[in-house]
């Protein structure tokens, strides 16, 4: 969510405050479901593994990140997160989609469509019109696919970051980029208890979005904004 939405207020949150606000708003608006939280935990763990693989095999890291991490993450949002009126936060789904800083569901559909299209394009055009050396065998195809998906992920991150520079602020864009890159570690800390809660039959987090649980940096920023 946009960190400084109140008109007439001259105070601008710091980078760390903006990062904390984006994290808190993302959690309280988009992670009500314990199933979604559990899928985010699975996604986060596999993302951390993919981070390590980047230094060894970037193509394999991208395959893991997109096939396991992103699939689990987006399935939680598309299929399990409630899309009705958010009573806790007094916000409609449409309002949350409109003010979301990063990729809302509509933008995610475009991103996922590109993700699905790349394997078909690479299969039909192994050289991508002469841009790359055609892969040899299925293993070579998977290697090229991984690199193409890696380029999509990096490109999507850079595109939205720069876009935020112009429609919001440089601070907002850099905070969002930092949030995306560190989300796997933050999600492990945030949602490590979700699977056990789910096994107890708890489908919705009862404390979700409680202002009392907001990080101190968020509370300070809200106070400074008046």
C-alpha distance (Angstrom), angle and dihedral (degrees) to the residues before:
residue distance angle dihedral
X1 . . .
X2 3.73 . .
X3 3.74 108.6 .
X4 3.79 99.0 -147.5
X5 3.78 109.6 38.1
X6 3.78 101.8 139.7
X7 3.78 111.0 103.5
X8 3.77 119.8 -134.0
X9 3.78 93.6 26.2
X10 3.79 113.7 121.8
X11 3.79 96.4 -167.8
X12 3.78 115.0 103.3
X13 3.80 118.4 -163.6
X14 3.79 116.7 -118.5
X15 3.80 121.3 -110.8
X16 3.82 92.6 -96.4
X17 3.80 92.0 46.1
X18 3.80 90.7 49.3
X19 3.81 90.2 50.0
X20 3.81 91.1 49.1
X21 3.82 91.9 48.3
X22 3.81 92.3 49.5
X23 3.80 91.2 49.7
X24 3.79 93.8 46.7
X25 3.81 94.3 46.1
X26 3.80 91.3 47.5
X27 3.81 90.5 51.5
X28 3.79 98.3 44.5
X29 3.80 96.3 42.5
X30 3.80 102.2 38.3
X31 3.81 110.3 26.0
X32 3.81 108.6 61.0
X33 3.81 95.4 122.9
X34 3.80 119.9 83.9
X35 3.82 87.9 -149.7
X36 3.79 89.5 55.4
X37 3.79 90.5 47.1
X38 3.82 90.9 50.3
X39 3.80 91.7 49.3
X40 3.80 88.6 49.7
X41 3.80 89.1 53.0
X42 3.83 90.6 52.7
X43 3.79 89.4 45.8
X44 3.80 92.5 49.1
X45 3.80 94.2 50.6
X46 3.80 92.2 49.7
X47 3.82 90.2 46.0
X48 3.81 90.1 55.4
X49 3.81 89.0 51.5
X50 3.82 88.8 48.6
X51 3.81 89.9 51.8
X52 3.79 88.9 57.1
X53 3.80 92.0 47.0
X54 3.81 90.7 54.3
X55 3.80 88.5 77.7
X56 3.81 92.4 50.2
X57 3.81 108.6 29.4
X58 3.84 115.5 2.5
X59 3.81 93.1 -175.1
X60 3.81 92.7 53.8
X61 3.81 90.0 45.0
X62 3.82 90.2 55.5
X63 3.81 92.4 47.2
X64 3.80 90.3 53.1
X65 3.80 92.9 44.4
X66 3.80 95.1 50.5
X67 3.80 101.8 34.9
X68 3.81 98.5 41.8
X69 3.80 109.4 14.3
X70 3.79 101.3 39.3
X71 3.82 94.5 36.9
X72 3.81 92.2 53.5
X73 3.79 92.3 42.9
X74 3.78 96.9 49.6
X75 3.81 94.3 40.6
X76 3.79 87.3 60.3
X77 3.79 91.6 54.5
X78 3.79 98.7 40.9
X79 3.81 100.5 41.3
X80 3.81 110.4 22.6
X81 3.80 110.1 28.1
X82 3.84 113.4 94.3
X83 3.81 111.3 -111.6
X84 3.80 98.3 -169.1
X85 3.79 129.1 94.8
X86 3.80 111.9 -45.4
X87 3.81 104.5 -131.7
X88 3.80 94.8 -176.9
X89 3.81 93.6 55.2
X90 3.81 96.7 27.9
X91 3.81 91.7 -128.0
X92 3.78 134.8 125.7
X93 3.78 121.6 -130.9
X94 3.80 89.2 -114.7
X95 3.81 91.6 54.5
X96 3.81 92.1 49.4
X97 3.79 91.1 49.7
X98 3.81 91.0 50.2
X99 3.80 96.5 52.2
X100 3.82 99.5 36.6
X101 3.80 111.2 126.8
X102 3.78 98.2 -150.7
X103 3.78 132.5 32.7
X104 3.80 110.5 -28.5
X105 3.82 119.9 -163.8
X106 3.80 93.6 -84.1
X107 3.80 92.7 50.8
X108 3.80 89.9 44.5
X109 3.81 90.5 55.0
X110 3.81 89.0 56.6
X111 3.82 91.5 46.9
X112 3.80 93.1 47.6
X113 3.82 90.8 46.4
X114 3.81 88.9 56.8
X115 3.80 89.3 47.4
X116 3.81 91.1 53.9
X117 3.82 93.3 43.4
X118 3.81 96.4 52.7
X119 3.86 96.5 70.7
X120 3.82 91.0 51.5
X121 3.80 93.2 46.9
X122 3.80 91.8 47.7
X123 3.82 91.3 48.0
X124 3.80 93.2 50.4
X125 3.82 95.1 38.7
X126 3.84 107.1 30.6
X127 3.81 92.2 174.7
X128 3.82 93.9 42.9
X129 3.77 89.7 -129.9
X130 3.78 94.2 -44.3
X131 3.81 96.2 -48.5
X132 3.81 94.7 115.7
X133 3.79 138.7 21.4
X134 3.83 108.7 -94.5
X135 3.79 113.6 -105.9
X136 3.80 120.6 -109.9
X137 3.79 113.4 -134.2
X138 3.79 130.8 -17.9
X139 3.80 93.2 -66.1
X140 3.79 89.5 56.6
X141 3.79 89.6 48.4
X142 3.82 91.1 53.8
X143 3.80 90.0 48.8
X144 3.81 91.8 53.1
X145 3.81 90.5 43.9
X146 3.80 90.7 53.4
X147 3.78 92.0 51.2
X148 3.81 91.1 47.3
X149 3.80 90.8 51.5
X150 3.80 89.8 47.0
X151 3.80 89.0 54.2
X152 3.82 89.8 49.3
X153 3.80 91.7 52.0
X154 3.79 94.4 47.3
X155 3.80 91.3 43.6
X156 3.80 92.8 50.0
X157 3.80 91.1 49.9
X158 3.80 94.5 48.8
X159 3.82 93.9 42.8
X160 3.81 95.2 54.2
X161 3.82 92.4 41.4
X162 3.80 92.8 54.6
X163 3.80 90.3 41.6
X164 3.81 89.0 56.8
X165 3.81 89.6 51.6
X166 3.81 87.8 65.9
X167 3.82 103.5 34.4
X168 3.83 96.7 38.8
X169 3.81 120.8 1.7
X170 3.79 142.2 -65.4
X171 3.81 89.1 -105.0
X172 3.80 91.4 53.3
X173 3.80 91.8 49.0
X174 3.79 95.5 47.3
X175 3.80 91.4 45.2
X176 3.80 90.6 51.9
X177 3.81 92.0 49.1
X178 3.82 90.1 49.4
X179 3.79 90.0 48.2
X180 3.81 92.9 52.5
X181 3.81 93.1 47.8
X182 3.81 93.8 48.0
X183 3.83 97.9 36.8
X184 3.84 93.4 99.5
X185 3.81 92.3 60.1
X186 3.81 93.0 41.1
X187 3.82 92.6 47.7
X188 3.81 92.3 52.5
X189 3.80 89.2 54.7
X190 3.82 92.8 42.6
X191 3.81 101.4 43.9
X192 3.81 105.0 28.1
X193 3.81 89.8 112.1
X194 3.81 96.0 49.2
X195 3.85 97.9 91.8
X196 3.82 92.7 54.6
X197 3.81 90.9 46.3
X198 3.79 88.9 50.6
X199 3.81 91.1 51.1
X200 3.82 87.7 54.5
X201 3.80 87.8 58.9
X202 3.79 95.7 -103.6
X203 3.82 105.3 145.2
X204 3.83 96.7 169.6
X205 3.80 124.8 42.3
X206 3.85 103.4 -114.7
X207 3.81 92.6 -155.7
X208 3.78 94.8 43.8
X209 3.79 114.2 140.3
X210 3.80 94.4 0.4
X211 3.84 105.2 161.4
X212 3.80 89.0 -141.3
X213 3.81 88.3 66.6
X214 3.80 94.6 51.8
X215 3.83 114.6 120.6
X216 3.79 116.1 -98.5
X217 3.81 91.2 -115.5
X218 3.80 89.3 58.6
X219 3.81 92.6 49.4
X220 3.82 91.2 49.2
X221 3.81 92.0 49.2
X222 3.81 91.6 49.2
X223 3.80 90.9 50.4
X224 3.78 92.3 48.8
X225 3.80 90.1 49.8
X226 3.79 89.1 54.2
